[in-house]
Amino acid sequence: MTEAVEYDVVVLGGGPAGENIVDRTRAAGLSTALVESELVGGECSYWACVPSKALLRPALARSEARRVPGLAGAVRGPLDAEAVFAHRDYWTGDWKDDGQLDWLDSIGAHLYRGHGRLYGVRKVAVTSPEGEHHVLAARHAVVVATGTRAVVPDLPGIAGARPWTSREATSAREVPGRLLIVGGSVVAAEMATAWQALGSEVTVLVRGSGLLPRMESFAGELVAEALTEAGAVVRTGVAVEAVVRNGPTGPVTVVLEGGETLEGDELLMATGRAPRTEDIGLDTVGLTPGDWIGVDESCRVPGHDWLYAVGDVNHRALLTHQGKYQARIAGAAIAARAAGSPPLDASRWGAHAATADTEALPQAVFTDPEAAAVGLTLAEAERAGHRVRAVDYDLGRVSGAGLYADGYRGRARMVVDLDREVLLGATFVGPGAAELVHAATVAVVGEVPIGRLWHAVPSFPTISEVWLRLLETYRG
């Protein structure tokens, strides 16, 4: 190994969480090195959030336009798949990270291309694609932000079947005639929506009782209903036992529990994520390779006053916006500790505590209809011991929703803590519903009393008038 190069902070992983750590530590005047083995910008920018939304936006816009009088007749034809793919490619920068590199240069951060591994306390060893070796030493902090990878279950025949994961599903350049999707997650639901709209015959195979199991049950039910009406097949309570594919380009067959077989042209396994920690040197600092990295509220690893983990890798909240939020919290903590500031404020909602990860986690799913939620579901609130009431309202009965699209179907729910009369959570399902969730996030984070929310008057005629209807229903 060469002589170590010193920086104040070394960041291992250049996805959204890693980029935000770099941004915050450089803003605090700390010298920072970023180590990335693939593209700066990470999974979200090239194989997840950005390309998936680029694929989904035409599908959702067409679906909504078909329900608008005077416009419906103009959007009868199929989507232009080549144009959709070109739009996606634009938003991924054609899988080049030149823009991110320009940004890193502009803030004075140093990029090391290659595979990085912890190399004992406060050190990271980097091997470049050309075989060059570097050792980076951190005066104040090393931050692990290596994210997650797709998990493909070890089924008989799976290796030879060459299944898609989320990466292939968001970057494919041809529309498969028949697409089998295994899983009920966000990836499964969104990719079913996108590829069905692009012309695939989609079959979704869900082991559990429905789609989107982490949300209120009605969210997955409404999404499954819409997929079915659009021509997809959604089957629940089924398990895949084996996969068969003969030849490099032939069809793929899945064998279900009980022996039933289904054939498709491609197979997407949307069956979970695992931390990318198997080969980053965790063993050199007393941690277990392949494990999630546990952290405290400031995202520092207990027992290691120099080591932090942000984003999916710490398993607190596997969402891009939460990883970026954690990075802002951790960046502030690193800067404060480096400056020798007074003790950190890691109390609930403090400046150095990622409280929202557990108490006000927002999520938007860009299916048709969209599903968005923040905070606790009714079941989660009850399990946590809160005395709660769920208030539901048919979103289609709001004037703004009726004007948005004929036959608008959706549902809204708020979960109220009856002892404090504040919101613990809210869920919205319907066209355009993703834009409703931030108001709910503010209400949950701010613990705004129901009595004060009564004075937050929604504009007429917007879909957000559902807030008034929820409050009226609560008051009786």
C-alpha positions in Angstrom: 0.0 0.0 0.0 1.1 3.6 -0.7 1.4 6.2 2.0 -2.0 7.4 3.2 -3.5 10.6 1.9 -5.3 12.5 4.7 -8.7 14.1 4.5 -11.0 15.3 7.2 -13.8 13.0 5.9 -13.8 9.9 3.7 -17.1 8.8 2.2 -17.4 5.2 0.9 -20.2 5.2 -1.7 -21.4 7.9 -4.1 -25.1 7.4 -4.2 -27.6 10.1 -3.0 -26.7 9.6 0.6 -23.0 9.7 0.0 -23.3 12.8 -2.2 -25.2 14.6 0.5 -22.6 13.8 3.1 -20.0 15.2 0.7 -22.1 18.3 0.2 -22.6 18.9 4.0 -19.0 18.3 5.0 -17.6 20.5 2.3 -20.1 23.2 3.2 -18.7 23.0 6.7 -15.1 23.5 5.4 -14.0 19.9 5.9 -11.8 18.3 3.2 -13.6 15.3 1.8 -12.8 12.4 -0.4 -15.5 10.3 -2.1 -14.9 6.6 -3.2 -17.2 5.1 -5.8 -16.8 1.9 -7.8 -19.6 2.5 -10.3 -21.4 5.8 -11.3 -21.5 8.8 -9.0 -25.2 9.3 -8.3 -25.7 5.6 -7.4 -28.7 3.3 -7.7 -31.3 6.0 -7.5 -30.0 8.0 -10.4 -29.4 5.2 -12.9 -31.4 2.1 -12.0 -34.1 3.0 -9.6 -36.0 6.3 -8.7 -35.1 8.4 -11.8 -35.4 5.9 -14.6 -38.5 4.2 -13.1 -40.3 7.5 -12.9 -39.3 8.4 -16.4 -40.9 5.1 -17.6 -43.9 5.7 -15.4 -44.7 9.3 -16.2 -46.0 8.6 -19.7 -48.1 5.7 -18.5 -49.7 7.8 -15.7 -50.3 10.9 -18.0 -52.0 8.8 -20.6 -54.2 7.0 -18.0 -55.3 10.4 -16.6 -55.8 12.0 -20.0 -58.1 9.1 -21.1 -60.4 10.2 -18.2 -60.6 13.9 -19.2 -63.6 14.9 -21.4 -62.5 16.5 -24.6 -59.0 14.9 -24.4 -59.7 11.2 -24.1 -60.2 10.7 -27.8 -56.8 12.2 -28.6 -54.9 9.6 -26.6 -56.3 6.3 -27.8 -53.1 4.9 -29.3 -50.2 3.0 -27.6 -47.3 4.6 -26.0 -44.3 5.2 -28.2 -41.8 2.9 -26.5 -38.8 4.3 -28.2 -39.6 7.8 -27.2 -40.2 6.7 -23.6 -36.9 4.9 -23.5 -35.1 8.0 -25.0 -36.7 10.2 -22.3 -35.5 7.7 -19.6 -32.0 7.7 -21.2 -31.9 11.5 -21.0 -32.7 11.5 -17.3 -30.0 8.9 -16.6 -27.5 10.9 -18.6 -27.2 7.8 -20.8 -25.7 6.1 -17.8 -22.8 8.6 -17.6 -22.0 10.6 -14.5 -20.4 13.7 -16.1 -22.8 16.1 -14.4 -22.1 14.7 -11.0 -18.3 14.9 -11.6 -18.7 18.6 -12.5 -20.6 19.2 -9.3 -17.9 17.4 -7.2 -15.2 19.6 -8.8 -17.2 22.7 -8.2 -17.3 22.1 -4.4 -13.7 20.9 -4.1 -14.3 17.3 -3.3 -11.9 14.6 -4.4 -13.2 11.5 -6.2 -11.4 8.1 -6.1 -12.8 5.7 -8.7 -12.5 2.1 -7.6 -13.4 -0.5 -4.9 -13.1 0.9 -1.4 -12.6 -1.1 1.8 -12.2 -0.1 5.4 -8.6 -0.6 6.3 -8.7 -0.4 10.0 -9.5 2.6 12.2 -10.1 5.8 10.2 -8.6 4.4 7.0 -10.0 3.3 3.6 -8.1 1.4 1.0 -9.0 1.9 -2.7 -8.2 -0.3 -5.7 -8.8 1.5 -9.0 -10.1 -0.3 -12.1 -6.5 0.0 -13.5 -5.1 -1.8 -10.4 -3.7 1.2 -8.6 -3.9 1.3 -4.8 -4.5 4.2 -2.5 -4.9 4.5 1.2 -7.1 7.4 2.5 -6.9 8.4 6.2 -9.7 10.4 7.8 -9.0 12.9 10.6 -12.6 13.0 11.7 -14.9 10.5 10.1 -15.4 7.7 7.6 -18.9 7.4 6.3 -20.2 4.2 4.8 -22.9 4.8 2.1 -22.7 1.8 0.0 -26.4 1.1 -0.3 -28.1 -2.2 -1.2 -28.3 -4.7 -3.9 -31.3 -6.7 -5.2 -31.8 -10.1 -3.6 -32.6 -13.0 -5.9 -33.7 -16.1 -4.0 -31.7 -19.3 -4.6 -34.4 -21.2 -6.4 -33.7 -24.3 -8.6 -32.8 -23.1 -12.1 -32.6 -19.4 -11.2 -29.0 -18.8 -12.4 -29.7 -20.2 -15.8 -32.9 -18.2 -16.1 -31.1 -14.9 -16.1 -33.9 -13.0 -14.3 -34.3 -9.3 -14.3 -33.7 -7.4 -11.1 -34.7 -3.7 -10.6 -31.7 -2.7 -12.7 -32.7 -4.6 -15.8 -36.4 -3.6 -15.3 -35.5 0.1 -15.4 -32.8 0.0 -18.1 -34.3 -2.6 -20.7 -34.5 -1.4 -24.3 -37.1 -3.8 -25.6 -40.7 -4.4 -24.4 -41.1 -8.1 -23.5 -44.2 -9.7 -24.9 -44.9 -11.4 -21.6 -43.4 -10.3 -18.3 -43.6 -12.3 -15.1 -43.0 -10.4 -11.9 -42.4 -12.1 -8.6 -43.0 -9.9 -5.5 -45.5 -7.5 -4.1 -43.1 -4.6 -3.3 -42.9 -1.1 -4.6 -40.6 -2.3 -7.4 -43.1 -5.0 -8.4 -46.1 -2.6 -8.4 -44.4 0.2 -10.2 -42.7 -2.0 -12.9 -46.0 -3.8 -13.4 -47.6 -0.4 -14.1 -44.9 0.7 -16.4 -44.4 -2.4 -18.5 -48.1 -3.2 -18.8 -48.6 0.4 -20.2 -45.7 -0.2 -22.6 -47.4 -3.2 -24.1 -46.3 -6.2 -22.0 -48.7 -8.9 -20.8 -47.9 -8.7 -17.1 -48.5 -11.3 -14.5 -47.6 -10.4 -10.9 -47.1 -13.3 -8.4 -47.3 -12.3 -4.8 -46.5 -14.6 -1.9 -48.4 -12.5 0.6 -51.9 -11.3 0.7 -51.5 -8.2 -1.5 -49.4 -5.5 -3.1 -47.6 -2.8 -1.1 -47.7 -4.7 2.3 -46.0 -1.8 4.2 -48.9 0.6 3.5 -52.5 0.5 4.5 -54.1 -2.5 2.9 -56.5 -0.5 0.8 -53.5 1.0 -1.1 -52.4 -2.3 -2.5 -56.0 -3.3 -3.2 -56.7 -0.2 -5.3 -53.5 -0.6 -7.2 -54.1 -4.3 -7.9 -57.7 -3.5 -9.0 -56.4 -0.9 -11.5 -53.7 -3.2 -12.8 -56.3 -5.9 -13.4 -58.6 -3.5 -15.2 -55.7 -2.5 -17.4 -55.1 -6.1 -18.4 -52.5 -7.4 -16.0 -52.9 -10.4 -13.8 -52.3 -10.1 -10.1 -52.2 -13.4 -8.1 -51.7 -13.4 -4.4 -50.9 -16.2 -2.0 -48.6 -18.0 -4.5 -45.1 -19.2 -4.1 -42.5 -19.9 -6.8 -40.6 -23.2 -6.3 -38.4 -23.3 -9.4 -37.5 -21.5 -12.7 -36.6 -23.0 -16.1 -35.1 -21.4 -19.1 -33.8 -23.4 -22.1 -31.3 -21.5 -24.2 -30.1 -17.9 -24.2 -33.1 -16.3 -25.7 -36.0 -18.7 -25.1 -39.0 -18.2 -22.8 -38.8 -18.6 -19.0 -41.1 -20.8 -17.0 -41.8 -20.5 -13.3 -43.0 -23.5 -11.4 -45.5 -22.6 -8.6 -46.1 -24.5 -5.4 -48.3 -27.4 -6.3 -46.8 -27.8 -9.8 -48.6 -25.2 -11.9 -46.4 -23.6 -14.5 -46.5 -20.1 -16.1 -44.5 -19.0 -19.1 -43.1 -15.5 -19.9 -40.5 -13.9 -22.1 -38.8 -12.2 -19.1 -38.9 -12.7 -15.4 -38.4 -9.8 -12.8 -37.5 -10.9 -9.3 -38.6 -8.0 -7.1 -37.9 -9.9 -3.9 -36.0 -7.6 -1.5 -32.7 -5.9 -0.9 -29.5 -6.8 1.0 -26.8 -4.4 2.2 -23.7 -4.0 0.0 -21.3 -4.6 2.9 -19.9 -8.1 2.1 -16.6 -6.8 0.8 -16.0 -3.4 2.3 -13.6 -4.4 5.2 -16.1 -4.4 8.1 -14.1 -7.2 9.6 -11.1 -4.9 10.0 -13.1 -2.8 12.5 -14.8 -5.6 14.4 -18.1 -5.6 12.4 -19.6 -8.5 10.4 -19.3 -8.5 6.6 -22.6 -8.7 4.8 -24.6 -7.3 7.8 -26.7 -4.2 8.0 -24.7 -1.5 9.9 -26.5 -0.4 13.1 -26.3 3.3 14.0 -27.4 5.7 16.7 -29.7 8.7 16.0 -26.9 10.8 14.5 -26.0 7.8 12.2 -22.8 7.0 14.0 -21.9 3.4 14.6 -21.9 2.6 18.3 -18.5 1.8 19.7 -16.8 3.6 16.8 -16.6 7.4 17.4 -15.3 8.0 13.8 -17.5 5.7 11.8 -20.9 6.6 10.3 -23.4 4.8 8.1 -26.1 6.6 6.1 -28.7 5.5 3.6 -30.0 2.0 2.9 -27.0 0.4 4.4 -28.1 1.1 8.0 -31.6 -0.4 7.4 -33.4 2.5 9.1 -35.4 3.5 6.1 -34.7 2.2 2.6 -35.8 5.3 0.6 -33.6 7.7 -1.3 -35.0 10.8 0.4 -34.5 9.3 3.9 -30.9 8.5 3.0 -30.3 12.1 2.0 -32.0 13.3 5.2 -29.7 11.0 7.2 -26.8 12.4 5.4 -27.8 16.0 6.3 -28.2 14.9 9.9 -24.9 13.0 10.0 -23.1 15.8 8.1 -24.1 18.3 10.7 -23.0 15.9 13.5 -19.6 15.3 11.9 -19.1 19.1 11.4 -20.1 19.9 15.0 -17.8 17.2 16.5 -14.9 18.3 14.2 -15.3 21.8 15.4 -15.5 20.8 19.1 -18.9 22.3 19.5 -21.0 21.8 22.6 -22.7 18.4 23.0 -24.8 17.4 20.1 -28.6 17.7 20.2 -29.6 14.1 19.5 -32.9 14.4 21.3 -36.2 13.7 19.5 -36.4 16.1 16.5 -33.0 17.5 17.5 -30.6 19.0 15.0 -28.5 15.8 15.1 -31.2 13.1 15.3 -32.7 11.4 12.3 -36.1 11.1 14.1 -38.2 11.2 10.9 -36.8 7.7 10.0 -39.1 6.2 12.6 -41.8 8.7 13.3 -42.6 10.5 10.0 -41.4 8.4 7.2 -42.9 9.6 3.9 -43.2 7.5 0.8 -44.8 7.9 -2.7 -45.4 5.0 -5.0 -46.0 6.0 -8.7 -48.4 3.4 -9.7 -51.8 4.0 -11.3 -53.3 5.1 -9.0 -50.5 6.7 -7.0 -50.2 5.7 -3.3 -48.5 7.9 -0.8 -48.2 7.7 3.0 -46.4 9.2 6.0 -46.0 8.1 9.6 -47.8 5.1 11.1 -50.5 2.9 9.6 -53.5 2.1 11.8 -52.1 -1.3 12.6 -48.6 0.1 13.4 -50.1 2.7 15.7 -52.2 0.1 17.5 -49.2 -2.2 17.9 -47.2 0.7 19.4 -49.8 1.1 22.1 -51.4 4.3 20.9 -55.1 5.0 21.5 -56.1 5.9 17.9 -58.9 6.4 15.5 -58.7 6.0 11.7 -60.7 8.5 9.7 -61.4 7.5 6.1 -62.8 9.5 3.2 -63.6 8.6 -0.4 -61.1 10.8 -2.4 -63.3 10.6 -5.4 -66.0 12.6 -3.6 -63.8 15.7 -3.4 -64.7 18.3 -6.1 -61.1 18.7 -7.2 -60.8 15.0 -7.8 -63.9 14.9 -9.9 -62.6 17.8 -12.0 -59.2 16.1 -12.3 -60.6 13.1 -14.0 -63.9 11.4 -14.7 -64.5 8.4 -12.5 -61.7 9.4 -10.1 -61.2 6.6 -7.6 -59.2 6.9 -4.4 -59.2 6.9 -0.7 -57.6 8.9 2.1 -57.0 8.0 5.7 -55.6 9.8 8.7 -54.6 8.1 11.9 -55.3 10.3 14.9 -53.7 10.0 18.4 -56.9 10.4 20.5 -54.9 11.4 23.7 -53.0 14.2 22.1 -55.3 14.9 19.1 -52.4 15.0 16.6 -51.8 13.0 13.5 -49.6 9.9 13.7 -50.0 9.0 10.0 -51.9 9.6 6.8 -52.3 7.7 3.5 -53.6 8.9 0.2 -54.4 6.7 -2.9 -55.6 8.2 -6.2 -54.3 9.9 -9.4 -51.9 12.7 -8.4 -52.1 11.6 -4.7 -48.3 11.7 -4.3 -48.4 15.5 -4.2 -50.7 15.3 -1.1 -48.2 13.6 1.2 -45.9 16.5 2.1 -48.7 18.4 3.8 -49.4 15.4 5.9 -45.6 15.0 6.6 -45.6 18.6 7.9 -48.6 17.9 10.1 -47.0 14.7 11.5 -43.6 16.2 12.1 -45.0 19.4 13.5 -47.5 17.5 15.7 -50.0 20.1 14.6 -53.1 19.8 16.8 -56.3 18.8 15.0 -57.9 22.0 16.3 -55.2 24.1 14.5 -55.4 22.0 11.3 -59.1 23.1 11.1 -57.7 26.6 10.3 -55.5 25.4 7.5 -58.0 26.1 4.8 -57.5 24.1 1.5 -58.0 25.9 -1.7 -61.1 25.1 -3.7 -61.4 23.2 -6.0 -58.2 21.2 -5.3 -57.8 17.5 -4.4 -56.2 18.7 -1.1 -59.7 19.7 0.0 -59.8 16.1 1.3 -58.1 17.5 4.4 -61.3 19.5 5.2 -63.4 16.4 4.6 -61.2 14.3 6.8 -61.4 16.8 9.6 -65.2 17.2 9.2 -65.5 13.4 9.4 -63.4 13.3 12.5 -65.5 16.0 14.2 -68.7 14.3 13.2 
